[in-house]
Amino acid sequence: MIEITVRKNGPYLVKGAVELKDADGNPIDTDLTREWVSTTVPVRHKGTEGGQMTQRFFRRVAGKSGLAPGTLVHIGEKPAEPVRITTIDFDAEHLEERSVPSVEECYPLRDSSTVTWINVDGVHEIDVIRKLGEHFALHPLLLEDIVHTNQRPKIEEFEDYVCIVLRMLSLKRGEAGGAVTLANEQISIVLAPHWVITFQERPGDAFDPLRQRIRENRGRVRRSGPDYLAYTLMDVVVDNYFTVLERFGDEIEGLEAELMERPGLETLGEIQRLKRVMIDVRRVVWPARDVISELLRGDVDRFEEPTLIFMRDAYDHAVRVVDLTETFREMVGGMHDLYLSQASNRMNEVMKLLTVIATVFIPLTFIVGVYGMNFDNMPELHWRFGYWYVWGAMVLAAIGLIFVFKRKHFL
């Protein structure tokens, strides 16, 4: 049982007893305190009527101090669905696609002479990940990174394989038709001489067009090796960034038009939300570009030269994504500054109007104050038309000041 304590002006803490296992599978009894750093789940303050807290991206980071390196502890959002494993074994002549009910059915594919793609949806079941890692000789530290789902995009090279960690971005519709939020999950791609294993946090991805290409034998995937398959997976991830940015780009353009017409507090809230989204996208796309750049430099020898030629295209896409992200981030920052400037200008206009009104009444107040004195020897008090003379003087003074203000463009 996990207890969530939300403090309105403080950190978000999750406390609970969590069952852990060490590298040998032995249970470890410990009480962890987990701090929320990023999630896609909107949090509501208790006691508010329909008021939704500003959405942030929080993800749990577990305190693992004292645990042995390689201890598998799942950190991240736990999906309701069980782990699902699908396999595609193919070459230029044949194709076999299966959804395997148990991890043991993947074991014969390790020594297959064809290209094998094993996709694992869900990394929250530690036993499944451990069994798969043991049979395919994956290093315990690599398995630890796979189940620790807040990794930065990076490359980890081992003797017989290489692991590429990327972040998959997707769009998630808010509650009751609310604003679109950004979903961020980790994709781990393990490339070996004859197989590729992908680990995803939850079912549903952007790889369905690639699967269809493999089924229909379109393109070069069926005629190439596992390195080309790994490249296509990376290319799909990078190209999906364009889809996400295009959606938020439309929001930015609409918000920019709204900002020029009828800005309000809701507009400022939308600007702040998009500003945080662009920060999160930037944290994803910049390291992804560095990963592809490292592969192009030839630092990893798992990719053949023909595949590296295609990798240049993926790098070009990554550079364009970075440029687009920086452009949108600057636009959102500019809209924030523009909103504050407009609010300041509106306040200045109000203050100017009030100042003009006060200035107009200054001479009127002076005239009324002079003739409101209770002295006996005030000749004007005994004039027959003295009252109307005072009114005429006040009206002329007001009209004269308004005319001067018009000439000076104060009004």
C-alpha positions as CSV (number, residue, x, y, z in Angstrom):
1,M,0.0,0.0,0.0
2,I,1.5,3.3,-1.1
3,E,0.5,6.5,0.8
4,I,0.7,9.7,-1.1
5,T,1.2,12.9,0.8
6,V,0.7,16.2,-1.1
7,R,1.9,19.4,0.3
8,K,0.7,22.5,-1.5
9,N,4.0,24.4,-1.2
10,G,6.3,21.5,-0.5
11,P,7.8,18.3,-2.1
12,Y,5.7,15.4,-3.2
13,L,6.6,12.3,-1.2
14,V,5.7,8.7,-1.5
15,K,6.2,6.5,1.5
16,G,5.6,2.8,1.7
17,A,7.1,-0.7,2.2
18,V,8.4,-2.0,-1.0
19,E,9.5,-5.6,-1.6
20,L,13.0,-5.6,-3.1
21,K,15.2,-8.5,-4.3
22,D,19.0,-8.5,-4.7
23,A,21.0,-9.9,-7.6
24,D,20.5,-13.5,-6.3
25,G,16.7,-13.1,-6.1
26,N,16.6,-13.0,-2.3
27,P,14.0,-10.6,-0.9
28,I,15.2,-7.5,0.9
29,D,13.0,-5.9,3.6
30,T,13.4,-2.1,3.5
31,D,11.4,1.0,3.9
32,L,12.0,3.4,1.1
33,T,11.2,7.1,0.7
34,R,10.7,8.0,-2.9
35,E,10.7,11.5,-4.1
36,W,8.6,12.4,-7.1
37,V,10.6,14.1,-9.8
38,S,8.5,13.6,-13.0
39,T,5.1,12.0,-13.9
40,T,2.5,12.5,-16.5
41,V,-0.3,12.0,-13.9
42,P,-2.1,15.3,-12.9
43,V,-2.3,15.7,-9.1
44,R,-5.2,17.4,-7.5
45,H,-5.1,19.1,-4.1
46,K,-7.3,17.5,-1.5
47,G,-10.3,19.6,-0.6
48,T,-10.4,21.7,-3.8
49,E,-13.5,21.7,-5.9
50,G,-12.4,20.6,-9.3
51,G,-9.3,22.6,-9.1
52,Q,-6.5,20.8,-10.8
53,M,-2.9,21.5,-9.7
54,T,-0.6,22.7,-12.4
55,Q,0.5,19.6,-14.3
56,R,4.1,18.6,-13.8
57,F,6.1,15.7,-15.1
58,F,7.1,13.7,-12.0
59,R,8.8,10.3,-11.9
60,R,9.8,8.4,-8.8
61,V,13.4,8.1,-7.8
62,A,14.0,5.4,-5.2
63,G,16.5,5.7,-2.5
64,K,18.8,2.7,-3.3
65,S,21.6,3.5,-0.8
66,G,23.1,0.4,0.7
67,L,21.9,-2.0,-2.1
68,A,24.4,-3.9,-4.1
69,P,25.2,-2.7,-7.7
70,G,23.0,-4.6,-10.1
71,T,20.1,-5.0,-7.7
72,L,16.9,-4.9,-9.8
73,V,14.4,-2.4,-8.4
74,H,11.6,-1.1,-10.7
75,I,11.4,2.6,-10.6
76,G,8.7,4.3,-12.6
77,E,5.0,4.2,-13.4
78,K,3.6,0.7,-13.0
79,P,1.1,-0.2,-15.7
80,A,-2.0,-2.3,-14.9
81,E,-1.3,-4.7,-17.7
82,P,1.2,-7.7,-17.3
83,V,4.4,-7.8,-19.2
84,R,3.8,-8.7,-22.8
85,I,6.5,-10.2,-25.0
86,T,6.3,-10.4,-28.8
87,T,8.9,-11.8,-31.2
88,I,9.5,-11.3,-34.9
89,D,12.0,-13.7,-36.5
90,F,12.8,-12.9,-40.1
91,D,15.1,-12.8,-43.1
92,A,14.6,-12.0,-46.8
93,E,12.6,-15.2,-47.4
94,H,10.6,-16.0,-44.3
95,L,8.8,-14.3,-41.3
96,E,7.6,-15.6,-38.0
97,E,5.7,-13.3,-35.6
98,R,4.5,-14.5,-32.3
99,S,3.2,-13.3,-28.9
100,V,4.8,-15.6,-26.4
101,P,3.1,-16.3,-23.1
102,S,6.3,-16.9,-21.1
103,V,9.9,-15.7,-21.3
104,E,11.2,-19.2,-21.7
105,E,9.8,-19.4,-25.2
106,C,12.3,-16.7,-26.2
107,Y,15.3,-18.8,-25.3
108,P,15.7,-20.7,-28.6
109,L,15.8,-17.3,-30.5
110,R,19.2,-16.5,-29.0
111,D,21.1,-18.8,-31.3
112,S,18.9,-18.2,-34.4
113,S,20.8,-17.6,-37.7
114,T,18.1,-15.1,-38.8
115,V,17.4,-11.6,-37.4
116,T,15.2,-11.7,-34.3
117,W,13.4,-8.8,-32.7
118,I,12.1,-9.4,-29.2
119,N,9.9,-6.6,-27.8
120,V,9.1,-6.5,-24.1
121,D,6.2,-4.2,-23.1
122,G,6.5,-3.5,-19.4
123,V,9.6,-3.7,-17.2
124,H,7.8,-3.8,-13.8
125,E,8.0,-7.6,-13.4
126,I,11.5,-8.1,-12.1
127,D,11.5,-11.9,-12.5
128,V,10.7,-11.6,-16.2
129,I,13.5,-9.1,-16.9
130,R,16.0,-11.1,-14.8
131,K,15.3,-14.4,-16.6
132,L,15.5,-12.8,-20.0
133,G,18.7,-11.1,-19.0
134,E,20.3,-14.2,-17.6
135,H,19.6,-16.3,-20.8
136,F,20.8,-13.6,-23.2
137,A,23.8,-12.8,-21.0
138,L,22.9,-9.2,-20.3
139,H,25.0,-7.5,-17.6
140,P,23.2,-6.9,-14.2
141,L,24.1,-3.2,-14.4
142,L,22.4,-3.0,-17.8
143,L,19.3,-4.7,-16.4
144,E,19.3,-2.3,-13.5
145,D,19.3,0.6,-16.0
146,I,16.4,-1.0,-17.9
147,V,14.1,-1.2,-14.9
148,H,15.3,2.1,-13.6
149,T,13.2,4.1,-16.0
150,N,14.4,7.6,-15.5
151,Q,17.6,7.1,-17.5
152,R,19.0,9.8,-19.7
153,P,19.5,8.9,-23.4
154,K,22.8,7.2,-23.6
155,I,24.9,4.3,-25.1
156,E,26.3,1.5,-23.1
157,E,28.7,-0.8,-24.9
158,F,29.6,-4.3,-23.7
159,E,31.7,-7.1,-25.2
160,D,29.0,-8.9,-27.2
161,Y,26.3,-6.2,-27.5
162,V,25.4,-2.6,-27.1
163,C,22.5,-0.9,-25.4
164,I,21.0,2.3,-26.6
165,V,18.6,4.1,-24.3
166,L,16.2,6.7,-25.7
167,R,13.1,8.5,-24.6
168,M,9.8,8.0,-26.5
169,L,7.5,11.0,-26.5
170,S,3.7,10.7,-27.1
171,L,0.6,12.7,-26.6
172,K,-1.9,12.0,-23.9
173,R,-5.3,13.5,-23.7
174,G,-6.2,15.0,-20.3
175,E,-9.2,14.2,-18.2
176,A,-12.6,15.2,-19.5
177,G,-11.2,16.4,-22.7
178,G,-8.6,18.6,-21.1
179,A,-5.4,19.8,-22.5
180,V,-3.0,17.5,-24.2
181,T,-0.1,16.4,-22.0
182,L,3.2,14.9,-22.8
183,A,3.8,11.2,-22.0
184,N,7.5,10.3,-21.7
185,E,8.7,6.7,-21.5
186,Q,12.1,5.0,-21.7
187,I,13.0,2.8,-24.7
188,S,16.0,0.5,-24.2
189,I,17.4,-1.1,-27.4
190,V,19.9,-4.0,-27.0
191,L,21.7,-4.8,-30.2
192,A,23.7,-8.1,-30.6
193,P,25.0,-9.9,-33.7
194,H,21.8,-11.8,-34.4
195,W,19.0,-10.2,-32.3
196,V,17.6,-7.0,-31.0
197,I,15.7,-6.7,-27.8
198,T,13.6,-3.6,-27.0
199,F,12.3,-2.9,-23.5
200,Q,9.4,-0.4,-23.2
201,E,7.6,0.8,-20.0
202,R,4.1,0.1,-21.2
203,P,2.1,-1.3,-24.2
204,G,1.5,0.9,-27.2
205,D,4.3,2.5,-29.3
206,A,5.1,4.2,-32.6
207,F,6.6,1.0,-34.1
208,D,3.5,-0.3,-35.7
209,P,4.4,1.1,-39.2
210,L,7.8,-0.6,-38.9
211,R,6.2,-3.9,-38.0
212,Q,3.9,-3.5,-41.0
213,R,6.9,-2.9,-43.3
214,I,8.5,-6.1,-42.0
215,R,5.3,-8.1,-42.6
216,E,4.9,-6.8,-46.1
217,N,8.7,-7.0,-46.9
218,R,8.9,-3.4,-47.8
219,G,12.1,-1.5,-47.6
220,R,15.5,-2.8,-46.6
221,V,14.7,-4.2,-43.1
222,R,14.2,-7.8,-44.2
223,R,17.3,-7.8,-46.4
224,S,19.6,-6.2,-43.7
225,G,21.0,-7.2,-40.4
226,P,20.0,-6.4,-36.8
227,D,22.1,-3.2,-36.9
228,Y,19.7,-1.8,-39.6
229,L,16.7,-2.9,-37.5
230,A,18.2,-1.0,-34.5
231,Y,18.7,2.1,-36.7
232,T,15.1,2.0,-37.9
233,L,13.9,1.8,-34.3
234,M,15.9,4.9,-33.4
235,D,14.7,6.6,-36.6
236,V,11.1,6.0,-35.6
237,V,11.6,7.4,-32.2
238,V,13.3,10.5,-33.6
239,D,10.6,11.0,-36.3
240,N,7.9,10.7,-33.6
241,Y,9.3,13.8,-32.0
242,F,8.1,15.8,-35.0
243,T,4.6,14.5,-34.4
244,V,4.7,15.7,-30.8
245,L,6.3,19.1,-31.7
246,E,3.8,19.7,-34.5
247,R,0.9,19.3,-32.1
248,F,2.4,21.6,-29.5
249,G,3.4,24.0,-32.3
250,D,-0.3,24.4,-33.3
251,E,-1.1,25.1,-29.6
252,I,1.7,27.8,-29.5
253,E,0.3,29.5,-32.7
254,G,-3.2,29.5,-31.3
255,L,-2.0,30.8,-28.0
256,E,0.0,33.5,-29.7
257,A,-3.2,34.7,-31.5
258,E,-5.1,34.6,-28.2
259,L,-2.4,36.6,-26.5
260,M,-2.8,39.5,-29.0
261,E,-6.6,39.6,-28.7
262,R,-7.9,38.7,-25.3
263,P,-5.2,37.5,-22.8
264,G,-6.3,36.5,-19.4
265,L,-5.1,34.4,-16.4
266,E,-6.0,31.2,-18.3
267,T,-3.6,32.4,-21.1
268,L,-0.8,32.8,-18.6
269,G,-1.5,29.3,-17.3
270,E,-1.3,27.8,-20.8
271,I,2.0,29.7,-21.4
272,Q,3.4,28.2,-18.2
273,R,2.3,24.7,-19.2
274,L,3.8,24.9,-22.7
275,K,7.0,26.3,-21.2
276,R,7.4,23.3,-19.0
277,V,6.6,21.0,-21.9
278,M,9.3,22.5,-24.0
279,I,11.8,22.1,-21.1
280,D,10.9,18.4,-20.9
281,V,11.2,17.9,-24.7
282,R,14.5,19.7,-24.6
283,R,15.8,17.3,-22.0
284,V,14.9,14.4,-24.3
285,V,16.0,15.6,-27.7
286,W,19.4,17.0,-26.9
287,P,20.8,13.8,-25.4
288,A,19.2,11.8,-28.3
289,R,21.1,13.9,-30.8
290,D,24.3,13.2,-28.9
291,V,23.7,9.5,-28.9
292,I,23.3,9.4,-32.7
293,S,26.3,11.7,-33.1
294,E,28.4,9.2,-31.1
295,L,27.3,6.4,-33.3
296,L,28.2,8.4,-36.4
297,R,31.7,9.0,-35.1
298,G,32.3,5.2,-35.2
299,D,32.8,4.9,-31.5
300,V,30.5,1.9,-31.5
301,D,31.5,-0.9,-33.9
302,R,28.2,-2.7,-33.9
303,F,26.9,-0.7,-36.8
304,E,28.1,-1.5,-40.3
305,E,29.2,1.2,-42.8
306,P,26.0,0.9,-45.0
307,T,23.9,1.4,-41.9
308,L,25.9,4.4,-40.8
309,I,25.1,6.1,-44.1
310,F,21.4,5.9,-43.1
311,M,22.3,7.0,-39.6
312,R,23.3,10.4,-41.0
313,D,19.6,10.9,-42.0
314,A,18.5,10.2,-38.4
315,Y,21.1,12.6,-37.1
316,D,19.8,15.3,-39.5
317,H,16.3,14.7,-38.2
318,A,17.6,14.9,-34.6
319,V,19.3,18.3,-35.4
320,R,16.0,19.6,-36.9
321,V,14.1,18.4,-33.8
322,V,16.6,20.3,-31.6
323,D,16.3,23.4,-33.6
324,L,12.5,23.2,-33.6
325,T,12.4,22.7,-29.9
326,E,14.7,25.7,-29.3
327,T,12.5,27.8,-31.6
328,F,9.3,26.8,-29.7
329,R,11.0,27.3,-26.4
330,E,12.0,30.9,-27.4
331,M,8.5,31.6,-28.7
332,V,6.9,30.5,-25.5
333,G,9.4,32.5,-23.5
334,G,8.7,35.5,-25.7
335,M,4.9,35.1,-25.2
336,H,5.5,35.0,-21.4
337,D,7.4,38.3,-21.6
338,L,4.8,39.8,-23.9
339,Y,2.0,38.8,-21.5
340,L,3.8,40.6,-18.7
341,S,4.4,43.6,-20.9
342,Q,0.8,43.8,-21.9
343,A,-0.3,43.5,-18.3
344,S,2.0,46.3,-17.3
345,N,0.8,48.4,-20.3
346,R,-2.8,47.9,-19.2
347,M,-2.0,49.0,-15.7
348,N,-0.2,52.1,-17.1
349,E,-3.2,53.0,-19.2
350,V,-5.5,52.7,-16.1
351,M,-3.1,54.8,-14.0
352,K,-2.8,57.4,-16.8
353,L,-6.6,57.7,-17.0
354,L,-6.9,58.1,-13.3
355,T,-4.1,60.7,-13.3
356,V,-5.9,62.7,-16.0
357,I,-9.2,62.7,-14.1
358,A,-7.4,63.8,-10.9
359,T,-5.6,66.5,-12.7
360,V,-8.8,67.9,-14.2
361,F,-10.4,68.1,-10.8
362,I,-7.4,69.9,-9.2
363,P,-8.3,73.4,-10.4
364,L,-12.0,72.7,-9.7
365,T,-11.2,71.7,-6.2
366,F,-9.1,74.9,-5.8
367,I,-12.0,77.1,-7.0
368,V,-14.5,75.4,-4.8
369,G,-12.2,75.6,-1.9
370,V,-11.5,79.4,-2.3
371,Y,-15.2,80.2,-2.5
372,G,-16.1,77.9,0.3
373,M,-14.2,80.0,2.9
374,N,-16.4,81.7,5.4
375,F,-15.1,85.3,5.2
376,D,-17.4,88.3,5.3
377,N,-15.5,90.5,2.9
378,M,-15.7,88.3,-0.3
379,P,-17.2,90.5,-3.0
380,E,-18.0,87.6,-5.3
381,L,-20.3,86.1,-2.7
382,H,-22.7,89.1,-3.2
383,W,-22.7,89.1,-7.0
384,R,-26.0,88.4,-8.6
385,F,-24.5,85.9,-11.1
386,G,-21.5,84.9,-8.9
387,Y,-22.7,81.3,-8.7
388,W,-22.9,80.9,-12.4
389,Y,-19.5,82.7,-12.9
390,V,-17.9,80.0,-10.7
391,W,-19.6,77.2,-12.6
392,G,-18.4,78.8,-15.9
393,A,-14.9,79.1,-14.6
394,M,-14.8,75.5,-13.5
395,V,-16.2,74.2,-16.8
396,L,-13.8,76.3,-18.8
397,A,-10.9,75.0,-16.7
398,A,-11.9,71.4,-17.2
399,I,-12.4,71.9,-21.0
400,G,-9.1,73.7,-21.3
401,L,-7.2,70.9,-19.5
402,I,-8.9,68.2,-21.6
403,F,-7.9,70.1,-24.7
404,V,-4.3,70.3,-23.6
405,F,-4.2,66.6,-22.8
406,K,-5.6,65.8,-26.2
407,R,-2.9,68.0,-27.9
408,K,-0.2,66.2,-25.9
409,H,-1.7,62.8,-26.8
410,F,-2.3,62.0,-23.1
411,L,-5.9,60.9,-24.1
